[in-house]
Amino acid sequence: MSSGLKIRLPYLILAAVLLVVEVLIGAFVHDDFIRPFVGDVLVTMLLCALVRVIFPNWRYLVPCVLCFSFAVEMVQLIPIDIENAVLRIALGSTFDVIDLVCYTVGCLLFFIGEKTLKRI
């Protein structure tokens, strides 16, 4: 197995697991905590893992994913009617400052997880 694949495979597996968890949360969880908050934490971790698969050594990955997540949330301040259901779900429809906190927590957990695993 090439060293590039060794680096990327764990992130690809993590991304796949997080995607499955996100889909399960979206399909079966209809509460006031897991779906809105845990889902937002996990989605930034999912984005970090996906980007890490493409750019395994990019040192600015976490801050860039966080900025991207914040930008998507800020777009929700603009009153636009999105017809496409998938796009509407992906972008969200209402701005919430708590979402920014959740995105930050997700990125921090990913960053801490990476640093911890690299030390092992």
N, C-alpha and C positions, 0 to 999 in steps of 0.2 A: 504494500500500500504506500503510495507516495506521501511525502510529508505534508503537502498541501491538502490532501484528502483527510489525513489524520487531524489536521487543525480544523477543517471545516465540518467534518462529519458530526461531532458532538453538537455543534450549533444547528445543523440541519435537523438532527433528532430533537433537540430542544424546541426548535421552531415548530416542528410537526406536532409535538406533544402539546405545546401552548395553543396551537391552532385548534386542535381537537377539543381542548378544555374550553376555549373561547366559544366554539360552536355549540358545545353542550350547555354552557352557561346561557348563551343566547336562545337556545331552543327550549330548555327545561327549567331555568331558574327565573322566577318572577318575583323577586323580593326587593327590599329597599337597601340592601347592603352589598351582597355578592355581585349581583348583576351590574349595578352602577359603579361601585368602587373597586372591587377586586378585578372586575373585567377591565377597567381602565389601567390598573397597575399591570395586569398581564399583557395588555395589548402593546404597551411600550417595551416590555421585555421581549415580546414576539418580534416587534420591529427591530430591536437590537440584534436578536439572534439571526434574523433574515439578512440584515445588512452585513453582519459578521461573516455569514456564509460567502457573500460576494467579495467583501473586503476584509480578509482575515486579520490583517495587521494595521488597520486604520486606527490611529490613536485618538482621533476626534469623533469616533462613532457615537459615544454616549451623549456628548453635548449636542451633536447635530440631530440625533433622533429626538432629543428633548426639545430642541428648537422647532423641529418639524411638527411635533405633537402640539406644542404651544400654538404654532401658526394655524394648524387645523382647527384648534379650539377657537382662536380669534376670528376665523372665517365665520364661525357661527354667530358672531355679533352682527353680521351683514344679513339683512332680511331678504333671502332669496328662496324661491320655491324650487326645490329639486324634485323632478318627476321620477327619476330612476330610483327605485326602492333600494337597490344594493348600494348605490352611491350615497343615498340619504342615510343609510345605516352606518356606512363607513365614515362619513363626515360628521354625523350627528346633526342635531337640529337646534339644540339650545346651549348657550354658553353657561358654564358653571365654573367658578373659581376653584371649587373642590376638585374638579377634573384636573386642573393644573397641578394640584398637590399630588393626586394619584399618579400622574405621568412622571412627576419628579421622583416619587417613591419607587416606581417601576424601574426607572433608569438607574437610581441609586442601588437597588437590589441587584440589577444586572451587573453593574460596575463592581460592587462588593463581591458578588459571586465569582466573577472572572478573576479578580485579584486573589481571592481566597483559594480558588482551584489552581491557579498558577503557582502558588507557594507549596502545594502538596506534591 
